[in-house]
Amino acid sequence: MVQKRVRGVSPIVATFILIAITVVGGIFLYKFFMLYASTLSTLHTVEITSATLTTSPTIFTINVQNTGNVQVTALTVYMNGLPVNMSLSPMPLSPGGSASGVTSKLPVNISSGHTYYIDVRAVFADNSSEVVSSTVSAS
């Protein structure tokens, strides 16, 4: 009876195959981690840095700062839940930048000494949004 010699993969070829599998797996894990880390580091925040309201004449001024790292594409201001007809500029608002607006046309009647609720809705470049709130007293 003649025995056939079964030949396997040489140790050198097997080593190269294992190294290739390890490198491909490492690249996959690196790309996955970088995608996950960039998602976690995205910061969508704005801040109302100042708001003033005078009654004689009626003038409302507001300043908003982008304190996050995503560009703001739109800002909408509300007073006591009603939209204020005001455009803030500059727009779009880059990270670290500030926008301001002034108007005399308000959706509510203003009385000196009263406090009014202010909401600012920011829409970011990735279509997410955030609402920040504050109050302002009329003087």
TACORDA-V124466 format. One record per pair of residues at least 24 apart in sequence whose ideal C-beta (glycine too) atoms are under 10 Angstrom apart, sorted by the first residue. I is the first residue (numbers start at 0). GAP is how many residues later the second one is. If there is no record, write none. Layout:
i=(I,I)
gap=(GAP,GAP)
This chain:
i=(40,41,41,41,41,41,41,42,42,42,42,42,42,43,43,43,43,43,43,43,43,43,43,43,43,44,44,44,44,44,44,44,44,45,45,45,45,45,45,45,45,45,45,45,45,46,46,46,46,46,47,47,47,47,47,47,47,47,47,48,48,48,48,49,49,49,49,50,50,50,50,50,50,50,50,50,51,51,51,51,51,52,52,52,52,52,52,52,52,52,52,52,52,52,53,53,53,53,53,54,54,54,54,54,54,54,54,55,55,55,55,56,57,57,57,57,57,57,57,58,58,58,58,58,59,59,59,59,59,59,59,59,59,59,59,59,59,60,60,60,60,60,60,61,61,61,61,61,61,61,61,61,61,61,62,62,62,62,62,63,63,63,63,63,63,63,63,63,63,64,64,64,64,64,64,64,65,65,65,65,65,65,65,65,65,65,66,66,66,66,66,67,67,67,67,67,68,68,68,69,69,69,69,69,69,69,69,70,70,70,70,70,71,71,71,71,71,71,71,71,72,72,72,72,72,72,72,73,73,73,73,73,74,74,74,74,74,74,75,75,75,75,75,75,75,76,76,76,76,76,76,77,77,77,77,77,77,77,77,78,78,78,78,78,78,78,78,78,79,79,79,79,79,79,79,79,80,80,80,80,81,81,81,81,82,82,82,83,83,83,83,87,87,91,91,91,92,92,109,109,110,111,111,111,112,112,112,113)
gap=(28,26,27,28,82,84,86,24,25,26,27,52,81,24,25,26,28,78,79,80,81,82,84,85,86,24,25,27,50,77,79,85,87,26,29,47,52,53,74,75,76,78,84,85,86,51,73,75,85,87,29,70,71,72,84,85,86,87,88,49,50,51,85,48,50,84,86,26,28,65,67,69,83,84,85,86,50,84,85,86,87,26,53,57,59,61,62,63,65,82,83,84,85,86,50,56,58,84,85,54,55,56,57,58,59,83,84,54,56,82,83,47,45,46,47,48,51,52,80,43,44,45,47,51,24,26,41,42,43,44,45,46,50,56,58,76,78,25,39,40,41,42,75,24,26,37,38,39,40,41,56,58,72,74,25,35,36,37,38,24,29,33,34,35,36,37,56,58,68,28,30,31,32,33,34,35,26,27,28,29,30,31,32,33,56,58,28,29,30,31,65,27,28,54,56,62,25,26,27,24,25,52,54,55,56,58,60,24,26,53,54,55,25,27,50,51,52,53,57,58,49,50,51,52,53,54,56,47,48,49,50,55,24,26,45,46,47,48,43,44,45,46,47,53,55,24,26,41,42,43,44,29,39,40,41,42,43,53,55,27,28,29,31,37,38,39,40,57,26,27,28,35,36,37,38,39,26,27,36,38,24,25,26,37,24,36,38,24,34,35,36,32,34,31,32,33,29,31,26,28,27,25,26,27,24,25,26,24)
